[in-house]
Amino acid sequence: MRHSIALIAIILGIASAVPAAQSRTALFTFHSNAWLNLHHYVRVNGRGAPGPGGLTPAQQKDWAEGVEFYKPYAARDVLRDDGMVAIASALRASEGKDNLDGVAIDPALKSTLEKLMPIYRTHGWTEHDRANREWIAAIVPLVDRHGAAISQALLRAYGATWPAEPMHVDLSVSAGPVGGFSVNNHITISSSDKSYRGYAGLEMVFHEASHALFASVNQSMYRIATEQKVTVPPQLWHAVLFYTAGEMTTRELKTRGIDYSPYANAAFYDNMCGAGCMAKIREHWTPHLDAKRSIPDALSGLVAAFK
């Protein structure tokens, strides 16, 4: 078997060989990609996290040089830096390859990654890949069991539609400065972050997916804020997104007799959008989730609460 990363494409539904009338739309595909994992791993090394152990002196030298080269990349924003987004996209497309021939990234970056990959495969990747696969194996049954209900609830809440293609989820030993992030329907989640396990992992997969569904709600919020001449907290939109994914996950699990507390608590919201933020969202946004208030009406009340 090649020592390249094998795609773990887990389609949540019935295989394409089954007639379309009997199939369900896939929500996600889950992946463990050596090139993308190496990229994120060296980035955190560049920010001071320890690198692999057991290296020979020659490997230590090569790894140290690679980390030094990567330090500027370690300081860049994986969400808002178009260059970093392009790198991740290129490496995502390189899944399963032995080298980066033909990959459209900076030649020096390509050379660095190819030089480090043999070291990584021997000292780190096996363990990281195992953690990624274990995370995927644990989350897939949960998404298979609860995903249809949660996704439909989120689509109703946002007035959105799911992307035509399944959302691509990469598991990585590191996912930037946080446990997960999403750009252009490409979700990256850390398999080493213990807070992203179990039902919390289920919620956070749909939280990250919500970034692709929330655009119209976000635009409406800021339009209403402008109309009301209210300056809302910069992260209010994100807090509403957290609340919605947490609430819909909690509701679905409750119907199955499962007691679950959402990922974010009141202190989390206080830090994100000010004291009492969670209570304001609950008061004004929950009626919309209960189908008792329209999106504009709910947002109008929420924005006014920050006057």
Secondary structure, DSSP 8 states (H G I E B T S, - for coil): --SS-------SSS-TTS-GGG-----EEEEE-HHHHHHHHHHHHHTT----SS--HHHHHHHHHHHHHHHHHHTS-TTT-HHHHHHHHHHHTTTT-SS-TT--S-HHHHHHHHHHHHHHHHTTHHHHHHHHHHHHHHHHHHHHHHHHHHHHHHHHHHT----SS-EEEEEES-BTTBSEEEETTEEEEESS-GGGSHHHHHHHHHHHHHTTT-HHHHHHHHHHHHHHT----TTHHHHHHHHHHHHHHHHHHHHTT-----S--HHHHHHHH-TTHHHHHHHHHHHHHTTSS-HHHHHHHHHHTT-
